[in-house]
Structures are given as C-alpha cells and as structure tokens.
Amino acid sequence: MVVIDASAFGAVAFGEPAGAAIRDRIEGERLTAPMVLRFELTHIARTKTLTRPPETLAIARMLDTALAFSVVYTAVDFAAVLRLAVDTRLSAYDASYLWLSRHLGAPLVTLDKKLAAHADPR
C-alpha cells in the first residue's frame, strides 16, 4: 500500500510528463489517500480548464476517470494533521497526506518537494 497525493495522482490522471514515472512507481500497489485528494484533483481540472478552454471536455473526462480509479479513501485525525501542519509549515492538505503515510507506515508518493522532504524514505 502507498499513500498518493494530488501532485502525483494528478500527473498520471492528466497526462503530465512525470506521470509515466509515477505510473511505474504505483503499478501493482494498493493506493490510499485522504478524501481531500478528490477535491484537489477537481481543482487541478479547474485550473487546466481555465488555461486551456478548448480542452474542457477532455479534461472533464480525465477527471471522471481519475475519480473512478480505485483509491481507498482513509479518514485522518484532524487534530493530529493540524499539529503536523504547524510543525512542518505544510498546508493542512499536504499534512493530511503526510499524517496518513506516517499513521499507516506506508510510503508517500508525491511530486511535491517540500512535502517529500518530510516523508520517511522507503
């Protein structure tokens, strides 16, 4: 099992250049994430739609496919996420992925360098 964040999952879902390496990294793994992943993927789609209006329909399809992908959405301890966010100076969103990774003892797959710097190497 691996915890995947929006930067990594979004790269795969929206065909970003780093997506192939992430796809290879997660192949055969069971994916888990906090529920915020779904909102962050939607935000990525919003940003892409605003910057590439002719691709609106294709982006919406990619989002639908991403949201239908098999990810186990796991609840987080919000008080613990808050403490972690304050201690690491990460956003609460990023801290939720980090907290989940630490809580489950699972590797964190991310393209976010600041977040990765706080993750346990595995």
Secondary structure as the mmCIF struct_conf table of DSSP 4:
data_model
#
loop_
_struct_conf.conf_type_id
_struct_conf.id
_struct_conf.beg_label_comp_id
_struct_conf.beg_label_asym_id
_struct_conf.beg_label_seq_id
_struct_conf.end_label_comp_id
_struct_conf.end_label_asym_id
_struct_conf.end_label_seq_id
STRN STRN1 VAL A 2 ILE A 4
HELX_RH_AL_P HELX_RH_AL_P1 ALA A 6 ALA A 13
TURN_TY1_P TURN_TY1_P1 PHE A 14 GLY A 15
TURN_TY1_P TURN_TY1_P2 PRO A 17 ALA A 18
HELX_RH_AL_P HELX_RH_AL_P2 GLY A 19 ILE A 26
TURN_TY1_P TURN_TY1_P3 GLU A 27 GLY A 28
HELX_LH_PP_P HELX_LH_PP_P1 GLU A 29 ARG A 30
STRN STRN2 LEU A 31 ALA A 33
TURN_TY1_P TURN_TY1_P4 MET A 35 MET A 35
HELX_RH_AL_P HELX_RH_AL_P3 VAL A 36 THR A 51
HELX_RH_3T_P HELX_RH_3T_P1 PRO A 53 GLU A 55
HELX_RH_AL_P HELX_RH_AL_P4 THR A 56 ALA A 68
BEND BEND1 PHE A 69 PHE A 69
STRN STRN3 VAL A 71 TYR A 73
HELX_RH_AL_P HELX_RH_AL_P5 PHE A 78 THR A 88
TURN_TY1_P TURN_TY1_P5 ARG A 89 ARG A 89
HELX_RH_AL_P HELX_RH_AL_P6 ALA A 92 LEU A 104
TURN_TY1_P TURN_TY1_P6 GLY A 105 GLY A 105
STRN STRN4 LEU A 108 VAL A 109
BEND BEND2 LEU A 111 LEU A 111
HELX_RH_AL_P HELX_RH_AL_P7 LYS A 113 HIS A 118
BEND BEND3 ALA A 119 ALA A 119
HELX_LH_PP_P HELX_LH_PP_P2 ASP A 120 PRO A 121
#
